[in-house]
Amino acid sequence: MPALAVDAATPVAHAFCDAAARFPAPLMVGPAVAAADKPEAAAWSPDLSSALYNVDGWGAPYFFVNDDGDVAVRPHGAATLPGQEIDLAKVVAKAAGPRSGGGLGLPLPLLVRFPDVLRHRVETLNAAFDYAVRSTGYGSRYQGVYPVKCNQDRYVVEDIVEFGEPFRFGLEAGSKPELLLAMSCLASRGNPDALLVCNGYKDDGYVSLALTARTMGLNTVIVLEQEEELDIVIDASRRLGVRPVVGMRAKLRTKHAGHFGSTSGEKGKFGLNATQILSVVTKLKAIGMLDCLQLLHFHIGSQIPTTALLSDGVGEAAQIYCELARLGADMRVIDVGGGLGIDYDGTHSAQTDMSVAYSLEEYAVAVVAAVGRVCDRKGVQHPIVCSESGRALVSHHSVLVFEAFSATAPGQQVDAATAYVLDELTDDCRADYRNVMAAAVRGDYDTCGLYADQLKRRSAEQFKEGVLGLEHLAAVDAFCEIVARGMGAPEQPRTYHINLSVFTSLPDMWAIGQQFPIIPIQRLQERPAVDGVLSDLTCDSDGKVCEFIGGRHSLPLHELPTHATRGYYLGMFLGGAYQEALGGLHNLFGGPSVVRVAQSDGPHCFAVTRAAAGPSCADVLRAMQHEPEVMFEVLKQRTDDATAASLARAFGAMPYLVFDSEAAAMSGGESSGMSSDSEGSAAGAAEEEDEDEWEFMRGLTV
């Protein structure tokens, strides 16, 4: 590359300072201009934040940004009255605030459950199918089940059964533990007509348990996933003297092309093809049990993108249903499986796995109309329509709240001192540096970029050889970054470190690239001036979030509070399905603290009905077959009582980061915008925590 003409007598540092004025604004030497002083820092509002994060797209009718700039919840959907809206930031302040001040003292991360939202989802799903039945003149009814694999939490399952009791709403189980909890829950609080659908691979123990459920008066249906399971059902029913109700899962030709459709179609994991279906019918008929076959089940795949695809699959299954009725089976129920999608990115589009191009009402009408058309054409009585809509029921009801505790520094600035360090470079590096400046003065940014790259490579090589020092390498890196930004290259997103484990709390984000809406839950009346990515606590490079809804590779964020590392809270929404059960113990980080929050008529519009701290270090160690009691005894022998107390606190604490509660109370409340009735003395809370920790130590000692 030919050298550019530069006055050799001009010191490099002075050349930089003179030429810097020729660069665009980002290359100016000196401290960055305060954001508030920039002309583009116009007024901001909660409505602009709502539009920026598309809250109305993915959050309606439950989540919105209120006038205080906080994310708020409408627990009853569109029917929520203004005085019933729940400020999520105040919920977190109540949960995490010191106990002496009325808070609950729970460490973050925090999972906030809204059972009122869950009730609304159950009622809305049943209302949509009720409307579809009435509007199409359908001759039967809808009777859904909740697949407990989506979220097996006791209170979630019990709530769904209780809220669904007026609608004969049942449960679906795919394993022995799920079947046991489904039996118990339906027996104690379910509608007698509610279905208990038994899916998944089965052995004699599973089938015997399902048949036992029938003797208890539960409306149990054993769905055959494989042809050989029929022999297990026949043998167990004869041994127990219980006549079974049997269903079959059909392997349809219809499937969708997205990630969630990979388990459907002719090569799907589950189900019987046409030949196997006929074989099952023949066997049942030969032993006089064809009347036991009463249900047809199928599954196109989760997140079905369009009603056109849905109608095609339901129509194919309805043909099989009618053929089974023609062959003599006592068919009564068609189970359309899961697939009712939700709009994770708020685009109402069928182009990605993150959205669907229909409403709940349109989904219900498409299902009912497709079944009715085929049955009318075949002269078959309309069956009960069942669906296994889990994702659509539970996704909205919980919010995962976590804290950003630090962030990487903003883009580098080259001051006069750094410029003089550049004057100490070797001759060939200084020549590259002068050429960069000369090209910048002329506005020849292509040449400027070439020389900047050459300077960076050459300085790195000389550093490896020991010719240049660390300060020289840092100065060159800073200078080249400023040059790149001056040439129009975007500034790299800053990394926000979050007090969370992606593997434990957001496993689908890591494993299958699932995207969930993530936004700050407060300060939304302020302009978010930083583009950031999120990095979790784990020692794994995959523990990060750098893909966001809307095709973003970074997330608009605010500067962290300058007074401390506390007080900037983010929420992950629509994650109520699958994440809790799929999460593991990577790096031995356990689950979050949990609160259940119900709408109430109190001053803050909510009441915490249940609260539980997340698993302690001792809990997660015990889960991996370690013995915390023995570990503590071994360590205690090598220390004094004061240190033993510290060790006990370590065993009893959650694995996540814990910040000083007194500092947080003194400096975190006001700037976070999360004041509530939970504010109070941190010293009193600390005393209570010390008592708990000593009690934990005594327990370990015993």
C-alpha positions in Angstrom: 0.0 0.0 0.0 1.6 3.3 -1.0 2.3 5.7 1.9 0.3 8.9 2.0 2.1 12.2 2.3 2.2 13.4 5.9 4.5 16.0 7.4 7.1 13.8 9.2 7.9 16.7 11.5 4.4 16.7 12.9 4.2 14.7 16.2 1.7 11.9 15.9 -0.3 13.0 18.9 -0.7 16.5 17.6 -1.6 15.1 14.2 -4.4 13.1 15.8 -5.8 16.1 17.7 -5.7 18.3 14.6 -7.2 15.7 12.3 -9.8 14.5 14.7 -12.0 17.4 14.0 -12.3 16.2 10.4 -13.9 12.9 11.6 -17.7 12.6 12.1 -18.9 13.3 15.6 -18.3 9.8 17.1 -14.5 10.2 16.5 -14.2 13.4 18.5 -11.5 13.3 21.2 -12.5 13.7 24.8 -15.4 12.6 27.0 -18.7 11.6 25.3 -21.4 14.2 25.3 -24.0 13.5 27.9 -27.1 12.0 26.3 -29.4 14.6 27.8 -27.4 17.3 25.9 -27.7 15.7 22.5 -30.2 17.3 20.1 -31.7 13.8 19.4 -32.5 13.2 23.0 -36.1 14.3 22.6 -38.9 13.7 25.1 -39.7 10.0 25.7 -42.8 8.4 27.1 -44.2 5.1 28.2 -46.2 4.8 25.0 -43.0 5.1 23.0 -41.4 2.3 25.0 -44.5 0.2 24.5 -44.2 0.6 20.8 -40.4 0.0 20.8 -40.8 -3.3 22.6 -44.1 -4.1 20.8 -45.8 -4.8 24.1 -49.2 -4.5 22.7 -48.3 -7.0 20.0 -47.2 -9.9 22.2 -48.6 -8.8 25.6 -52.3 -8.0 24.9 -54.6 -8.4 26.7 -52.5 -9.0 29.8 -49.4 -6.8 29.8 -49.0 -3.1 29.1 -46.8 -0.1 30.1 -48.5 2.1 32.6 -48.1 5.9 33.1 -45.4 5.4 35.7 -43.2 3.6 33.1 -43.6 0.2 34.7 -44.9 -3.0 33.1 -48.3 -3.7 34.5 -50.6 -6.7 34.4 -54.3 -6.9 33.6 -55.2 -10.1 35.5 -58.6 -10.4 33.9 -57.6 -9.6 30.4 -59.6 -6.9 28.6 -62.3 -7.1 31.4 -59.8 -5.8 33.9 -61.0 -2.5 35.5 -58.5 0.4 35.9 -58.3 -0.2 39.7 -57.4 -3.9 39.2 -54.2 -3.4 37.3 -51.1 -4.8 39.0 -47.8 -3.0 38.7 -45.1 -5.6 38.3 -42.4 -3.4 39.7 -44.3 -3.1 42.9 -44.8 -6.8 43.1 -41.0 -7.3 42.8 -40.4 -4.6 45.5 -42.8 -6.4 47.8 -41.2 -9.8 47.2 -37.6 -8.7 47.4 -38.0 -6.0 50.1 -36.7 -6.5 53.6 -39.1 -8.4 55.9 -38.8 -5.7 58.6 -40.4 -3.3 56.2 -43.3 -5.5 55.1 -41.4 -7.2 52.3 -40.8 -10.9 51.9 -37.0 -10.9 51.7 -36.9 -13.2 48.7 -33.7 -13.3 46.7 -33.8 -12.9 42.9 -34.3 -14.2 40.3 -38.0 -14.3 40.9 -40.9 -16.1 39.2 -44.2 -14.2 39.5 -47.3 -16.3 38.9 -50.7 -14.7 38.2 -53.4 -17.3 38.8 -56.1 -14.8 37.7 -54.4 -14.8 34.2 -54.5 -18.6 34.3 -58.3 -18.5 35.1 -58.9 -16.1 32.3 -57.0 -18.3 29.8 -59.1 -21.3 30.8 -62.3 -19.4 30.5 -61.3 -17.8 27.2 -60.4 -21.1 25.6 -63.7 -22.7 26.5 -65.6 -19.6 25.5 -63.9 -19.6 22.1 -65.0 -23.2 21.5 -68.4 -22.6 22.8 -68.8 -19.8 20.3 -67.5 -22.0 17.5 -70.0 -24.8 18.4 -72.9 -22.3 18.4 -71.9 -20.4 15.3 -71.4 -23.4 13.2 -74.4 -25.4 14.4 -72.1 -28.2 15.6 -74.0 -31.1 17.2 -71.8 -31.8 20.2 -69.5 -30.0 22.6 -65.9 -29.1 23.4 -64.2 -30.7 26.3 -60.5 -30.0 26.6 -57.6 -31.3 28.7 -54.5 -29.7 29.9 -51.2 -31.6 29.1 -49.4 -31.5 32.5 -46.0 -31.8 30.8 -46.2 -28.1 29.9 -46.0 -27.1 33.6 -46.4 -29.7 36.3 -46.3 -27.3 39.2 -48.8 -28.4 41.8 -50.6 -25.1 42.1 -50.7 -24.6 38.3 -52.4 -28.0 37.8 -54.7 -27.6 40.7 -55.8 -24.1 39.5 -56.5 -25.4 36.0 -58.6 -28.2 37.2 -60.5 -25.9 39.6 -61.0 -23.2 37.0 -62.0 -25.8 34.4 -64.5 -27.7 36.5 -67.5 -25.9 35.1 -66.3 -26.8 31.6 -65.6 -30.5 32.3 -61.9 -29.6 31.7 -59.5 -32.5 32.3 -55.9 -33.5 32.2 -53.5 -35.3 29.9 -50.6 -37.4 31.3 -47.6 -38.9 29.5 -45.7 -40.7 32.3 -46.5 -42.5 35.6 -45.7 -39.5 37.8 -47.9 -37.3 35.7 -50.6 -39.9 35.7 -50.5 -40.1 39.5 -50.7 -36.3 40.0 -53.5 -36.1 37.4 -55.5 -38.9 39.2 -55.1 -37.2 42.6 -56.0 -33.7 41.3 -59.1 -34.8 39.3 -60.3 -37.1 42.1 -60.1 -34.2 44.6 -61.4 -31.3 42.7 -62.3 -32.2 39.1 -65.6 -32.6 37.2 -66.7 -36.3 37.1 -67.0 -36.0 33.3 -63.5 -34.6 32.9 -61.3 -36.6 30.6 -58.0 -38.2 31.8 -56.1 -38.8 28.6 -53.2 -41.2 29.0 -50.6 -40.6 26.3 -47.0 -41.6 25.9 -45.2 -45.0 25.8 -46.8 -47.5 28.2 -45.8 -50.6 30.2 -47.9 -52.8 32.3 -47.5 -50.6 35.3 -48.7 -47.5 33.5 -51.7 -49.3 32.0 -52.6 -50.9 35.3 -52.5 -47.5 36.9 -54.8 -46.0 34.2 -57.2 -48.9 34.7 -57.2 -48.4 38.4 -58.2 -44.8 37.7 -61.3 -46.0 36.0 -62.3 -48.0 39.1 -62.1 -44.7 41.0 -64.7 -43.2 38.7 -62.3 -41.2 36.6 -63.1 -40.8 32.9 -59.8 -42.4 31.8 -58.9 -43.1 28.2 -55.7 -45.1 27.3 -54.4 -43.8 24.0 -52.3 -46.3 22.0 -49.1 -44.8 20.7 -47.8 -48.2 19.3 -49.7 -51.2 18.1 -48.0 -53.5 20.6 -49.5 -51.5 23.5 -52.9 -53.1 22.7 -51.7 -56.4 24.0 -50.6 -54.8 27.3 -54.0 -53.1 27.7 -55.9 -56.4 27.0 -53.8 -58.4 29.4 -54.0 -55.8 32.2 -57.8 -55.3 31.8 -58.4 -59.1 32.0 -56.2 -59.4 35.1 -57.8 -56.5 36.9 -61.3 -57.2 35.6 -61.7 -53.6 34.3 -63.1 -52.9 30.8 -60.9 -50.2 29.3 -61.7 -47.1 27.2 -59.2 -47.0 24.4 -58.1 -44.4 22.0 -55.6 -44.4 19.1 -53.1 -41.8 18.0 -53.1 -41.6 14.2 -50.0 -40.7 12.3 -51.3 -38.2 9.8 -49.8 -37.2 6.5 -50.4 -33.6 7.3 -47.6 -31.7 9.0 -46.1 -28.2 9.1 -42.6 -27.4 8.1 -41.4 -25.4 11.1 -39.3 -26.7 14.0 -42.4 -27.6 16.0 -43.7 -29.8 13.2 -40.8 -32.2 13.3 -42.7 -34.7 15.4 -45.7 -35.0 13.0 -46.2 -36.5 9.6 -45.6 -40.0 8.4 -42.1 -40.1 10.0 -43.3 -38.7 13.3 -42.2 -40.2 16.6 -45.7 -41.3 17.8 -48.8 -42.8 16.3 -50.2 -45.6 14.1 -50.3 -45.6 10.4 -53.3 -46.8 8.3 -52.2 -50.4 8.3 -51.6 -50.4 12.1 -55.0 -48.8 12.7 -56.8 -51.5 10.8 -54.8 -54.2 12.6 -55.9 -52.8 16.0 -59.5 -52.7 14.9 -59.3 -56.3 13.7 -57.8 -57.5 17.0 -60.4 -55.6 19.1 -63.2 -57.0 17.0 -61.9 -60.5 17.3 -62.0 -60.5 21.1 -65.3 -58.6 21.4 -63.8 -55.3 22.6 -64.3 -53.0 19.5 -66.8 -51.0 21.6 -63.9 -50.0 23.9 -62.4 -48.0 21.0 -63.9 -44.5 21.5 -61.3 -41.8 20.9 -59.1 -40.7 18.0 -56.1 -38.6 18.8 -53.6 -36.9 16.5 -51.0 -34.1 16.7 -49.9 -31.9 13.8 -47.2 -30.2 15.9 -46.9 -27.3 18.3 -47.3 -23.7 17.1 -49.5 -24.5 14.1 -48.9 -21.4 11.9 -52.2 -21.1 10.0 -55.8 -22.2 10.2 -55.5 -23.5 6.6 -52.9 -26.1 7.8 -55.0 -26.7 10.8 -58.2 -27.4 8.8 -56.3 -29.7 6.5 -55.0 -31.8 9.4 -58.3 -31.9 11.3 -60.1 -32.8 8.1 -57.7 -35.7 7.5 -58.2 -37.0 11.1 -61.9 -36.6 10.9 -61.9 -38.9 7.8 -60.1 -41.5 9.9 -62.6 -41.0 12.8 -65.5 -41.6 10.4 -63.9 -44.7 9.0 -63.5 -46.1 12.5 -67.2 -45.5 13.2 -68.0 -47.2 9.9 -65.9 -50.2 11.0 -68.0 -50.6 14.2 -66.0 -48.7 16.9 -68.0 -46.8 19.4 -66.4 -43.5 18.5 -67.2 -40.6 20.8 -64.2 -38.2 21.0 -61.8 -36.6 18.5 -58.7 -35.2 20.3 -57.0 -32.7 18.1 -53.9 -32.6 20.3 -51.8 -29.5 20.9 -50.8 -26.9 18.4 -52.7 -23.9 19.4 -49.9 -21.3 19.2 -49.2 -18.0 20.9 -47.6 -14.9 19.5 -44.2 -14.6 21.0 -43.0 -11.7 18.9 -46.3 -9.9 18.4 -46.2 -10.0 14.6 -49.4 -12.1 14.0 -47.4 -13.8 11.2 -47.1 -17.4 9.9 -43.5 -16.8 8.7 -41.6 -17.9 11.8 -42.0 -20.3 14.7 -42.4 -17.3 17.0 -45.9 -16.3 15.9 -49.2 -17.5 14.5 -51.5 -15.9 12.0 -54.8 -16.5 13.8 -56.7 -15.6 16.9 -58.0 -18.1 19.6 -61.5 -17.7 18.2 -60.4 -18.4 14.6 -58.5 -21.5 15.8 -61.6 -22.9 17.5 -63.9 -22.2 14.5 -61.4 -23.9 12.2 -61.3 -27.1 14.3 -65.1 -27.4 14.9 -66.0 -26.5 11.3 -63.5 -29.0 9.8 -64.8 -31.9 12.0 -68.4 -31.0 11.3 -68.0 -30.9 7.5 -66.4 -34.3 7.3 -68.9 -35.9 9.7 -71.9 -34.4 7.9 -70.5 -35.7 4.6 -70.1 -39.2 6.0 -73.3 -39.2 8.0 -71.5 -39.7 11.3 -72.7 -38.2 14.5 -70.6 -35.2 15.6 -68.1 -36.2 18.3 -67.0 -34.4 21.4 -64.0 -32.2 20.4 -61.0 -32.3 22.7 -57.8 -30.4 22.5 -54.6 -30.6 24.5 -53.8 -26.9 24.5 -51.0 -26.4 27.1 -48.8 -23.7 25.7 -51.7 -21.4 25.1 -53.1 -21.9 28.6 -50.0 -21.4 30.8 -47.5 -19.3 28.8 -48.9 -15.9 29.9 -49.5 -16.6 33.6 -45.9 -16.2 34.8 -43.1 -13.6 34.5 -39.5 -14.3 35.2 -37.8 -11.2 36.8 -34.1 -11.0 37.0 -31.5 -8.3 37.6 -28.7 -6.8 35.5 -25.9 -6.3 38.0 -23.2 -4.9 35.8 -22.4 -4.0 32.2 -19.3 -3.6 30.0 -18.0 -0.1 29.7 -19.3 2.1 26.9 -17.3 2.5 23.7 -13.7 3.7 24.1 -12.7 7.3 23.8 -9.2 8.5 22.9 -8.0 11.4 25.0 -4.8 13.4 24.7 -2.9 11.0 27.1 -3.8 8.0 25.0 -2.8 9.9 21.8 0.6 10.5 23.2 1.0 6.8 23.9 0.5 6.3 20.2 3.4 8.6 19.6 5.6 5.9 21.2 4.8 3.2 18.6 7.5 1.8 16.3 8.3 3.6 13.1 6.2 1.2 10.8 3.2 1.4 13.2 3.5 5.2 13.3 3.6 5.3 9.5 0.3 3.3 9.4 -1.1 5.7 12.0 -0.2 8.8 10.0 -1.6 7.3 6.9 -4.9 6.7 8.8 -5.0 10.3 9.9 -4.2 11.6 6.4 -6.9 9.5 4.8 -9.3 10.8 7.4 -8.4 14.4 6.7 -9.1 13.8 3.0 -12.4 11.9 3.7 -11.0 8.8 2.0 -12.5 6.4 4.5 -11.9 3.2 2.4 -8.1 3.9 2.5 -8.5 4.9 6.2 -10.0 1.6 7.0 -7.3 -0.4 5.2 -4.5 1.4 7.1 -6.4 1.0 10.4 -6.6 -2.7 9.9 -2.9 -2.9 9.0 -2.0 -0.9 12.1 -4.0 -3.2 14.3 -2.4 -6.4 12.8 1.1 -5.0 13.0 0.8 -3.8 16.6 -0.6 -7.2 17.6 2.4 -8.9 16.0 4.9 -6.6 17.7 3.2 -7.1 21.0 3.6 -10.9 20.7 7.3 -10.3 20.0 7.7 -8.1 23.0 8.4 -4.9 21.1 5.2 -3.1 22.3 3.8 -2.9 25.7 0.2 -3.5 26.9 -0.6 0.2 27.0 0.4 0.6 23.4 -1.8 -2.3 22.4 -4.7 -0.8 24.3 -4.2 2.6 22.7 -4.2 1.1 19.2 -7.3 -0.9 19.9 -9.1 2.2 21.2 -8.0 4.3 18.3 -9.1 1.7 15.7 -12.5 1.3 17.4 -13.0 5.1 17.2 -12.0 5.1 13.5 -14.4 2.3 12.7 -17.3 4.1 14.4 -16.3 7.3 12.6 -16.5 5.5 9.3 -20.1 4.5 10.1 -19.5 1.0 11.7 -22.1 0.5 14.4 -21.0 0.4 18.0 -20.9 -3.1 19.4 -23.7 -3.9 21.8 -22.7 -3.6 25.4 -22.9 -6.8 27.5 -25.3 -6.7 30.5 -24.5 -9.3 33.1 -27.6 -10.8 34.6 -28.2 -12.7 37.8 -29.7 -15.7 36.1 -28.8 -19.1 34.5 -30.1 -19.4 31.0 -29.8 -23.1 31.2 -31.9 -23.4 34.3 -34.6 -20.8 33.7 -34.7 -20.4 29.8 -33.7 -23.8 28.5 -35.6 -23.5 25.3 -33.8 -20.3 24.5 -30.5 -22.2 24.7 -31.6 -25.5 23.2 -33.8 -24.7 20.3 -33.4 -21.0 19.7 -36.9 -20.1 21.2 -37.3 -16.4 21.7 -39.3 -14.9 24.5 -40.1 -11.2 25.0 -37.6 -9.7 27.3 -37.9 -6.0 28.4 -37.1 -3.8 31.4 -40.0 -3.8 33.8 -39.5 -0.2 34.9 -38.0 3.1 33.8 -39.9 2.9 30.6 -40.8 6.6 30.7 -37.0 7.1 29.9 -35.4 6.6 26.5 -33.4 3.4 26.5 -30.1 4.7 25.0 -28.0 1.5 25.1 -28.0 -1.5 22.8 -27.2 -4.5 24.9 -27.0 -8.3 25.0 -27.4 -10.4 28.1 -24.8 -12.7 29.6 -25.7 -15.0 32.5 -23.8 -16.2 35.5 -22.7 -19.6 34.1 -19.2 -20.6 33.0 -20.6 -21.7 29.6 -20.2 -19.4 26.5 -23.8 -20.5 25.5 -25.2 -18.8 28.6 -26.1 -15.6 26.8 -29.1 -14.0 25.0 -28.2 -12.2 21.8 -31.3 -12.9 19.7 -34.5 -11.0 20.5 -38.0 -10.8 19.1 -38.4 -8.7 16.1 -35.2 -10.0 14.5 -33.0 -7.9 16.8 -29.5 -8.8 17.7 -29.5 -6.5 20.7 -32.0 -5.1 23.2 -32.6 -1.4 23.9 -31.7 -0.9 27.5 -31.0 1.9 30.0 -27.8 2.8 31.7 -27.4 1.0 34.9 -27.9 3.1 38.1 -24.7 4.9 38.8 -25.0 4.8 42.6 -24.8 1.0 43.0 -25.0 -2.3 41.1 -28.7 -2.8 42.2 -32.0 -1.7 40.8 -32.2 -2.6 37.0 -34.8 -5.3 36.5 -35.8 -7.2 33.4 -38.7 -9.4 32.8 -39.0 -12.5 30.5 -42.6 -13.0 29.5 -44.7 -15.9 27.9 -42.4 -18.5 29.5 -45.0 -20.3 31.6 -44.8 -23.5 29.5 -42.0 -26.0 29.6 -39.2 -23.9 31.0 -39.6 -24.9 34.6 -39.7 -28.6 34.0 -36.9 -28.5 31.3 -34.5 -26.5 33.4 -31.6 -28.4 34.9 -28.8 -27.7 37.4 -26.1 -26.4 35.1 -23.3 -25.0 37.3 -25.6 -26.0 40.2 -27.8 -23.0 39.8 -31.2 -23.8 41.0 -34.6 -22.4 40.2 -35.9 -18.9 41.1 -37.9 -17.8 44.1 -41.6 -17.9 43.4 -44.6 -15.8 44.4 -48.2 -16.2 43.5 -50.0 -12.8 43.1 -53.8 -12.4 43.0 -55.7 -9.3 42.2 -57.2 -7.7 45.3 -59.0 -4.5 46.4 -56.1 -3.3 48.6 -54.1 -0.2 48.1 -51.7 -1.9 45.6 -54.3 -3.9 43.8 -52.6 -7.2 44.6 -52.0 -9.7 47.4 -49.2 -12.3 47.6 -50.9 -15.6 48.3 -47.9 -17.8 48.4 -44.1 -17.2 48.5 -41.2 -19.6 48.4 -37.4 -18.9 48.2 -35.5 -20.7 45.5 -33.5 -23.8 46.2 -30.4 -23.3 48.4 -26.9 -24.4 47.7 -27.6 -27.3 50.1 -30.7 -28.2 48.1 -28.9 -28.3 44.7 -26.0 -30.2 46.1 -28.3 -32.8 47.6 -30.0 -33.2 44.2 -26.7 -34.3 42.8 -26.1 -36.9 45.5 -23.9 -34.8 47.7 -24.5 -34.7 51.5 -24.4 -31.1 52.7 -24.6 -32.2 56.4 -21.4 -34.3 56.0 -19.7 -31.6 54.0 -20.4 -29.1 56.7 -19.1 -31.3 59.4 -15.8 -31.9 57.5 -15.3 -28.2 56.9 -16.3 -27.2 60.5 -13.5 -29.3 62.0 -11.0 -26.9 60.3 -12.3 -23.6 61.5 -13.7 -21.6 64.4 -17.4 -20.9 65.3 -17.5 -17.6 63.4 -16.2 -19.1 60.2 -18.6 -22.1 60.7 -21.5 -19.7 60.8 -20.3 -18.2 57.5 -20.1 -21.7 56.0 -23.7 -22.4 57.2 -24.8 -19.2 55.5 -23.2 -20.4 52.3 -25.0 -23.7 52.4 -28.3 -22.0 53.2 -28.1 -19.3 50.6 -29.4 -19.5 47.0 -26.6 -20.1 44.4 -27.3 -16.8 42.7 -25.5 -13.5 43.5 -26.6 -11.7 46.7 -25.9 -8.0 47.1 -25.6 -6.2 50.4 -29.2 -5.7 51.6 -28.3 -2.5 53.6 -26.7 -0.8 50.6 -29.6 -1.8 48.5 -32.1 -0.4 50.9 -30.1 2.9 51.2 -29.5 3.4 47.6 -31.5 1.1 45.4 -35.1 2.0 46.1 -35.5 5.5 44.8 -33.6 5.3 41.5 -35.2 1.9 40.6 -38.7 3.4 40.7 -39.8 0.4 42.7 -40.9 2.0 46.0 -43.7 0.2 47.9 -44.9 -0.6 51.3 -42.1 -3.1 51.6 -39.4 -0.4 52.3 -37.9 -0.5 55.7 -34.9 -1.1 57.9 -32.3 -3.5 56.3 -30.6 -4.0 59.7 -33.7 -5.7 61.1 -33.9 -7.9 58.1 -30.3 -8.8 58.5 -30.8 -9.9 62.1 -33.7 -12.1 61.0 -31.6 -13.6 58.2 -28.7 -14.3 60.7 -31.1 -16.2 62.9 -32.3 -18.3 59.9 -28.7 -19.0 58.9 -27.7 -20.1 62.5 -30.8 -22.3 62.6 -29.7 -23.8 59.3 -26.3 -24.5 60.7 -27.7 -26.2 63.7 -29.8 -28.3 61.4 -26.7 -29.3 59.5 -24.9 -30.1 62.7 -27.6 -32.3 63.9 
